[in-house]
Each structure stands twice: as C-alpha cells, then as structure tokens.
Amino acid sequence: QRVCRSDQQCKNTRGGYTCIDLCPNGMTKGGNGTIDECRDGTHQCRYNQICENTRGSYHCTCPRGFRSQGVGQPCVINECEVRDTCQHECMNTPGSHRCLCPAGYRLMANGKTCQECLEQNIQCGANRMCFNMRGSYQCIDTPCPPNYQRDPATFCLKNCPPNDLECALSPYALEYKL
C-alpha cells in the first residue's frame, strides 16, 4: 500500500516507516529541505551569467547593462543602453551596435549622428552652413572672424597682416562643426 506522496520514497524503520523527499536528477536536498542548484553547482549558468535560485528551479541572469544569449551562453554588453550611443535609433549587434537614422537623414562618418543636409544635398552658399532641424533644415550664416579667410570647406584660415603680433598668436585655423 502507498503511504508516502508520489514525490517521496518510503523507507522501512523498526516498527514503522519514514517518507523521504526525492530530488529530481542532478539536484540535491538542502539541509532545510530545499534545493539550491546555484549553491550545489548543478545549474547550467556559465561564463559571466549569474545563477538565481527559484522555488524548484533556477534561472540565469546577466549583469546590469548586459543581455542574455541563452542558458550556458556568455552575456553580451548592450551598447544601446549606454547613454548618448546614437542620436536617433540604436540597434544592438553581437559585440557592437549600429545607429539608424529616420527617413530623409544620412548617418554621418562618426556613426552616431544623423544629417538631413547631407541626404538632401543641401547647398546653402558661401559663408553659410546647413543645420538639421527635426523634419527640416536651416541655412545659418557662419562668417569667418576678422583676419581669417574661408577655406573651400568649413575652415577659416588665418591671414595676418605683417607685424600683427596679436593675430600671429591666435589659432591658425577655425572650423565650424556640426
């Protein structure tokens, strides 16, 4: 006759019996009757994963800022969670990330910011630069200071008159940055 629960084993004792809790394969019974796979090493968390015991089981988590690739796989850093990674949308990739721009914008060489002026090939004219605005752009005057002349690109290069010490000690070139 069955006197113990289905998760227990009956063991005869002198004058009676004892019900002993069974543990599933690969698990051990702790001193207080609970099973802690994280402590006894029977879990499958590997590399930089953190084992967290749960009632009757466990799960593997990743340190903050990392994301899981699955049980037994290393956690990878999620670069998109880093502040100021991308100007617009960030897409995490294995070991890296990629910045994405909205329609009508082009990703700049820094791989982080988006430029509408480049995508639409906006030419503002001499001494003016194109500045992005959400859904639009604006041409803004960017004149060179006195004693500087415009380079064909965005630089202002120094052109000092002879014997002008103050001019000679100032920076050789200035650049307007987007």
N, C-alpha and C positions, 0 to 999 in steps of 0.2 A: 504494500500500500504506500502511496506517495504522501509523505508527511511534510516535506520541505517545498518551498516555492520552486518554480522552474529555473530561476537564476541561482539556485543553491544546490549543494550536494549534501546528501545525508551521510553521516558518519556514525557508526555504532559506538556507543560508550557502554561502560558497565552499568547495566540496569536501565539503559535508555538510548538516546541518540542526540546528535548535535547537527544543526544545519549550518553549513559553511558556505559563505558567499563565493561564487565563482567570478572570475575575471575573464573577459574575452582574451583571445590570443594576443600576446605582445604587451599586455597590461598587467600591472601588479596592484595588489591591495595595500593601501597605506595603513598606517597604524590606527587611524580613526575610521577605517572602513571606506575611505575614498580613494579614487585612483587619480594619480597625478602623472600623466605621461611626460610633462615638461621636466619634472624633477627626476623621474627614473630613466630618462633618455630614450624612451620608446617612440618619441614623436618623430615626424619626418621634416621638421623645420631645419633648414641648412643655411649656410653662408651667413648673411647678416640679418636673417629673419629672426623674429622674436616669438618664442612659444608662449601662448597664453592658454592656461588650463580652463576648461569649461566643464560643466556637470556632465560626466560620462564621456567626455571627449576633449579636444583641444583645437585651437586654430593658430595659424602662423600669421603674424602681422609684420609690417615693415616699420622701421624708424620714421619719425616725422620728416616729411619732405621727400620720402621715397615711395615708390609704388610697387606692388607685388606683381610678379610674373607667374605666380602659381606656387603650390606647395613644392618645396625642395628646390626652387629656383632662386637665384640671388635677387634681392630687392634692388631696383634701379632708381637713381635720383630722377625726380620730375622737375626738370629745369623750368617748366612753365609755372611752377609755384614760386619761383624766385621773383622778387619784386622788380619791376621795370625790365623784364626779359624782352618783351615785344611791345611796340606801340599799339598794335591792334590785337589780332588773334594769335595765340601760340599753340602749336601742335607738337606734343612730346613725341620723340622718336627714340629708338633704342640707343642709349648712350649720348643723346643730344636732343635738339629741338629744332623746329622750323617756324619762323614768323610768317604769318599770312596777312595780306592786305585786302581791303574791301575792293569791289569792282571799281575801276577807274583810277586806282592807285598802283604804283610800282614800288616794289621793295628796293630800298637803297642799298648801296655797297656795304654798309655796316651790318646788313642782315637783320636789322631791328626796327627801323623806322620806314614809313611808307610816304611816298612823294607823289602827289597828284600832278604837279607841274611837269615831272618827267614823263609820266604816262601820256599826258595830252600834248607833250612837246610845246609847252607854253614859252614864247619868246617875249619878254617884257620890254626889251630895248636897252639902250645904253644907260648905265648908272642905275639900273633898276633890277630887282630880283623878284622871282616868283615865290610866294609863301603860301603854303597849304592852309586851307580853312576847311572845316568839316563840310564836304559836299561842294566845295568851291575852291577858289584861289584868289589871291590878290597880288598885284604888282606893287612893290614898295620901293621908294627911292633909296638908293644906297650909294650916296656920293662919297668920293674919296676926300679925306681931310686936306687942308692946305699943305703944300709941298709934296703931295702924293699924286701919282697918275695911275689911271686904270690900266690894268693888265687885261689882255683879251678875255681872261676867265673872270674869277671873282676876287682877284688880288688887287690891292692898291700898293704900288711900289714907290719908295721914297725917291724924290728928285730934289736934292738940296742945292740951294744956291751956294756959290763959293763963300768960304769963311763964315758959314752959319753954324756955329757950334751946337746950339740947341737942336737944330734939325739933324745934325750929324749924330747926336747921341740918342735920338728917338729910334724906335724899331724900323728896320729896313722895309718890311712888308707887313701889311694888314690884310686880313681875309674876313669876308662876311661868311659866316657859317649858317647853314640851315638848321 
